[in-house]
Amino acid sequence: MPVLPGPPDTRTVGPGPIPGVFRDGAARFRAPDGWALLPPGDAALTKRVKAAGPHWAVQEKRGRRTFSRGVLAPAGTIAAETARRSAERADPVYRRKLETGRAARARKEAAYAAGFAAAVEDYLGFAPAHAPLGRRVAAAVAAHATPVGSGTVARTQRIPIQERAAAAVIAWLRHRTTAYDHMRIPRVKGRRREVRRALAAESKRLLGRYRDGGVPPAPCPLEAALG
C-alpha cells in the first residue's frame, strides 16, 4: 500500500507499520513536512498545541484500551507553546497556585480514603471481639483501593460507596487469602467469572466467622493477609 504525504488537517491516527508512518483506516500517511511529535505527559501543553491549529492525535489501541502516543503538529507551534508553558511554570504566582491545588486535592483524597475505610468497616461488620482486626483490615483495603490511578472499583462513581466497599473487600480477600493469583484458569468464556464467584462465596463465609463473634480459623487468615 503506498504511503502518501499527509494533509495538514486535524484527525486521529494510529501508529503505522514503520516509524514515521501513520494510519487512518486503510490509508497510510507520513506526517506533513515541518511537523514534529509532542509526547504525552503534559495535558495543558497538549491542549494548547491542539487549540493552535491543525494536528494529528496519535492513539494506539491495545485490546480494549486506547493509549495516547502524543500529538503531531507543526514544530514551530510545539516550540512556541513549550516556551510559553516553561515561562508560566517559572512564575512564582503559578507555582503557588499549583501548590495550593495539590494541597486541596491531597485533602480531598485523604477525606475520601477515610470515608472509604469507614464504609469498608461497616461492610465487614465484625463482632466487638474482632472489631480491632476489622479496623486494620478496613485500613489495608482502603490503602490498596483508593489511590488515584489504582484502577480499582473504589475509584468509580457509578455505584454507591457501600457497593464499592463490598467489592473492594472481596477483591482484597481474593488476592490475599485465596490461591487465585496462582491458579491456571482455562481461557474459556465465563470460566474466570465462575472462579471469582466461587472464591467470593468462600470469602463471605470467612467473614461470617468474624461477624458472628466466633473463634476464627487458626492461624488467622486475615492476620496472615495483613502481615
QUILIN-V184219 format. One record per pair of residues at least 12 apart in sequence whose C-alpha atoms are under 10 Angstrom apart, sorted by the first residue. I is the first residue (numbers start at 1). GAP is how many residues later the second one is. D is the distance in Angstrom with one decimal. If there is no record, write none. Layout:
i=[I	I]
gap=[GAP	GAP]
d=[D	D]
This chain:
i=[1	1	1	2	2	2	3	3	3	3	3	3	3	3	4	4	4	4	4	4	4	4	5	5	5	5	5	5	5	6	6	6	6	6	6	6	6	6	6	7	7	7	7	7	7	8	8	8	8	8	8	8	8	8	8	9	9	9	9	9	9	10	10	10	10	10	10	10	10	11	11	11	11	11	11	11	12	12	12	12	12	12	12	12	13	13	13	13	13	13	13	13	13	13	13	13	14	14	14	14	14	14	14	14	14	14	15	15	15	15	15	15	15	16	16	16	16	20	22	22	23	31	31	31	31	31	32	32	32	32	33	33	34	34	34	34	35	35	35	35	35	35	35	35	35	35	36	36	36	36	36	36	36	36	36	36	37	37	37	37	37	37	37	37	37	37	37	37	38	38	38	38	38	38	38	38	38	38	38	38	39	39	39	39	39	39	40	40	40	40	40	40	41	41	41	42	42	44	44	45	45	45	45	45	45	45	46	46	46	46	46	47	47	48	48	48	48	48	48	49	49	49	49	49	49	49	49	49	49	50	50	50	50	50	52	52	52	52	52	53	53	53	54	54	54	54	55	55	55	55	56	56	56	56	57	57	57	57	57	58	58	58	59	109	109	109	110	110	112	112	112	112	112	113	113	113	113	113	113	113	113	113	114	114	114	114	114	115	115	116	116	116	116	116	116	116	116	116	116	116	116	116	117	117	117	117	117	117	117	117	117	117	117	117	118	118	118	118	118	118	119	119	119	119	119	119	119	119	120	120	120	120	120	120	120	120	120	120	120	120	120	120	120	120	120	121	121	121	121	121	121	121	121	121	121	121	121	122	122	122	122	122	122	123	123	123	123	123	123	123	123	124	124	124	124	124	124	124	124	124	124	125	125	125	125	125	126	126	126	126	126	126	126	127	127	127	127	127	127	127	128	128	128	128	129	129	129	129	129	129	130	130	130	130	130	130	130	130	131	131	131	133	133	133	133	134	134	134	134	136	136	136	137	137	137	137	137	137	137	138	138	138	140	140	140	140	141	141	141	141	141	141	141	141	141	142	142	142	142	142	144	144	145	145	145	145	145	145	146	152	152	152	152	153	153	153	153	153	154	154	154	167	169	169	169	170	170	170	170	170	170	170	170	170	171	171	171	171	172	172	173	173	173	173	173	173	173	173	173	173	174	174	174	174	174	175	175	176	176	176	176	176	177	177	177	177	177	177	177	177	177	178	178	178	178	178	178	179	180	180	180	180	183	206	206	207	210]
gap=[25	26	27	25	26	27	13	18	19	20	24	25	26	27	17	18	23	24	25	26	27	28	16	23	24	25	26	27	28	15	16	21	22	23	24	25	26	27	50	22	23	24	25	26	47	23	24	25	27	45	46	47	48	65	66	23	44	45	46	47	64	40	43	44	45	46	47	62	63	13	43	44	45	46	47	61	12	43	44	45	46	47	59	60	12	14	15	16	43	44	45	46	47	56	58	59	14	42	43	44	45	46	47	53	54	55	13	14	43	44	45	46	54	12	13	14	44	17	34	36	35	24	25	41	42	43	23	40	41	42	41	42	39	40	41	42	20	21	36	37	38	39	40	41	42	43	19	35	36	37	38	39	40	41	42	43	18	19	20	21	32	33	34	35	36	37	38	41	19	20	31	32	33	34	35	36	37	40	41	44	19	29	30	31	32	33	18	27	28	29	30	31	27	28	29	28	43	37	41	33	36	37	38	39	40	41	24	25	32	35	36	24	34	29	30	33	34	36	37	22	23	24	25	28	29	30	31	32	33	21	22	23	27	28	21	22	25	26	29	20	21	24	18	19	20	23	16	17	18	19	14	15	16	17	12	13	14	15	16	12	13	14	12	37	38	39	36	37	30	34	35	42	43	26	28	29	30	31	32	33	34	41	24	25	28	29	32	27	46	22	23	25	26	27	29	30	38	45	46	48	49	52	18	19	20	21	22	23	24	25	26	28	29	48	17	20	21	24	44	47	19	23	42	43	44	45	46	47	14	15	17	18	19	20	21	22	41	42	43	44	45	46	47	48	49	12	13	14	15	16	17	18	20	21	44	45	48	12	13	16	40	43	44	15	39	40	42	43	44	46	84	13	14	41	42	45	80	83	84	86	87	82	83	85	86	87	81	82	83	84	85	86	87	81	82	83	84	85	86	87	82	83	84	85	81	82	83	84	85	86	79	80	81	82	83	84	85	86	79	80	82	77	89	90	93	73	76	77	88	86	87	90	32	35	36	85	86	88	89	27	30	31	29	32	85	86	13	24	27	28	29	30	31	32	85	12	23	26	27	30	24	28	19	20	23	24	26	27	22	12	15	16	19	12	13	14	15	18	12	13	14	33	31	34	35	26	27	29	30	31	32	33	34	37	25	28	29	32	31	53	26	27	29	30	31	33	34	48	49	52	22	25	26	28	29	24	50	45	46	48	49	50	22	25	26	29	44	45	47	48	49	21	22	24	25	43	47	20	12	15	16	19	12	15	16	15	12]
d=[8.9	8.2	7.6	8.5	7.1	8.6	9.9	7.5	8.9	9.3	7.8	5.1	5.2	6.7	9.2	10.0	8.3	6.5	4.9	6.2	9.1	9.8	9.5	8.7	5.5	5.0	6.5	6.2	8.3	9.5	9.0	9.9	8.4	5.0	5.4	5.3	5.2	8.6	9.9	8.6	9.1	8.0	6.5	9.7	9.5	8.3	6.2	9.1	9.2	9.4	6.1	7.3	8.7	8.7	9.1	9.4	8.4	4.9	6.3	7.5	9.6	8.7	7.9	4.8	4.8	5.5	8.0	9.6	9.3	8.4	8.3	6.8	5.0	6.4	8.8	9.9	7.3	8.6	5.4	4.7	6.0	7.0	9.2	9.8	8.2	9.8	9.4	9.3	6.5	6.1	5.0	6.2	8.3	9.9	9.6	9.6	9.6	9.4	8.2	5.3	5.1	5.4	8.1	10.0	9.3	8.5	9.5	10.0	6.9	7.2	6.6	9.6	8.3	7.1	8.3	9.2	9.8	9.9	9.7	8.2	9.4	9.8	8.7	7.5	8.7	9.7	9.8	9.1	8.6	8.3	8.3	9.4	8.4	5.8	6.0	8.1	8.8	9.8	9.9	6.4	5.1	4.1	5.0	8.1	9.0	9.0	9.9	8.2	5.5	5.7	6.1	5.0	8.8	9.4	7.7	9.7	9.8	9.2	9.6	9.0	8.9	6.4	5.6	4.4	6.6	8.6	7.9	8.5	9.7	9.8	8.7	5.4	5.1	6.2	7.6	9.8	8.8	7.0	9.6	9.6	9.6	8.7	6.4	4.3	6.6	8.7	9.7	9.7	6.7	6.2	4.6	7.4	9.4	9.7	8.4	9.9	9.7	9.9	8.3	8.6	6.8	6.8	10.0	9.1	6.7	9.7	8.1	7.2	8.9	9.0	9.4	9.7	10.0	9.3	9.0	6.9	9.3	10.0	9.3	8.2	9.2	7.3	9.0	6.6	6.2	9.5	9.1	6.5	8.8	7.9	9.1	7.9	9.5	9.6	9.2	9.7	7.2	9.3	8.8	8.1	8.7	8.5	8.9	6.7	8.0	10.0	6.7	5.5	4.6	7.6	8.7	5.7	4.9	6.6	7.9	6.4	4.6	6.4	8.8	5.5	5.7	7.2	8.8	8.1	7.9	8.2	9.3	9.5	9.4	7.8	9.8	9.8	9.9	8.7	9.9	6.1	7.3	9.9	8.7	5.9	8.1	9.4	9.7	8.3	7.8	9.5	9.6	9.1	9.0	8.4	8.9	9.0	6.2	9.5	9.1	7.8	7.9	7.2	8.6	8.5	6.7	9.9	8.1	9.5	8.9	5.2	5.6	8.4	7.4	5.2	8.3	9.7	9.2	8.0	8.4	7.2	8.5	9.0	9.8	9.0	8.3	9.4	7.0	6.0	9.2	8.7	6.0	8.5	8.9	8.7	8.5	5.4	8.4	9.9	7.7	7.6	9.0	7.6	9.5	8.6	4.9	6.7	9.5	8.1	7.1	9.9	6.2	6.1	9.0	7.9	5.3	8.4	9.6	9.8	8.6	9.7	9.6	9.2	9.6	8.9	8.5	8.8	9.4	9.2	7.3	9.0	6.9	6.2	10.0	8.5	10.0	8.8	7.9	9.2	8.2	8.2	9.6	7.1	8.9	8.5	7.3	8.8	9.2	8.3	5.9	9.2	7.9	8.3	8.7	5.4	4.1	7.3	7.2	9.7	9.3	6.3	4.9	6.1	4.9	8.6	9.3	8.7	9.5	7.3	8.4	9.3	9.6	6.3	8.8	9.7	9.8	6.3	7.9	9.5	6.9	9.2	9.6	9.4	8.7	9.1	9.5	9.3	8.1	8.0	9.6	9.9	8.6	9.6	9.2	9.6	9.3	8.0	8.8	9.5	9.9	7.6	8.8	8.8	7.1	9.2	9.9	8.1	9.7	8.9	9.6	7.3	9.8	8.7	6.9	6.4	9.7	9.1	6.5	9.1	9.7	8.3	8.5	8.2	9.0	9.8	8.9	8.2	9.7	9.2	6.7	9.2	9.5	8.6	9.5	9.2	9.4	7.5	9.1	8.3	9.7	6.9	6.4	9.1	9.6	8.2	6.6	9.5	9.7	9.1	9.7	9.4	9.9	8.6	6.0	9.1	9.7	6.7	7.8	9.9	9.0	9.6	8.1	9.4	9.8	9.2	8.9	8.3	9.6	6.5	9.3	9.6	9.7	9.5	8.4	8.1	7.9	6.6	7.1	9.1	7.2	10.0	9.1	8.7	8.3	8.4	5.3	8.4	9.6	9.8	8.0	9.7	6.4	7.4	8.2	6.3	10.0	7.4	9.8	8.8	8.4	9.5	9.9	9.2	10.0	8.4	8.2	8.0	9.6	8.9	9.3	9.4	10.0]
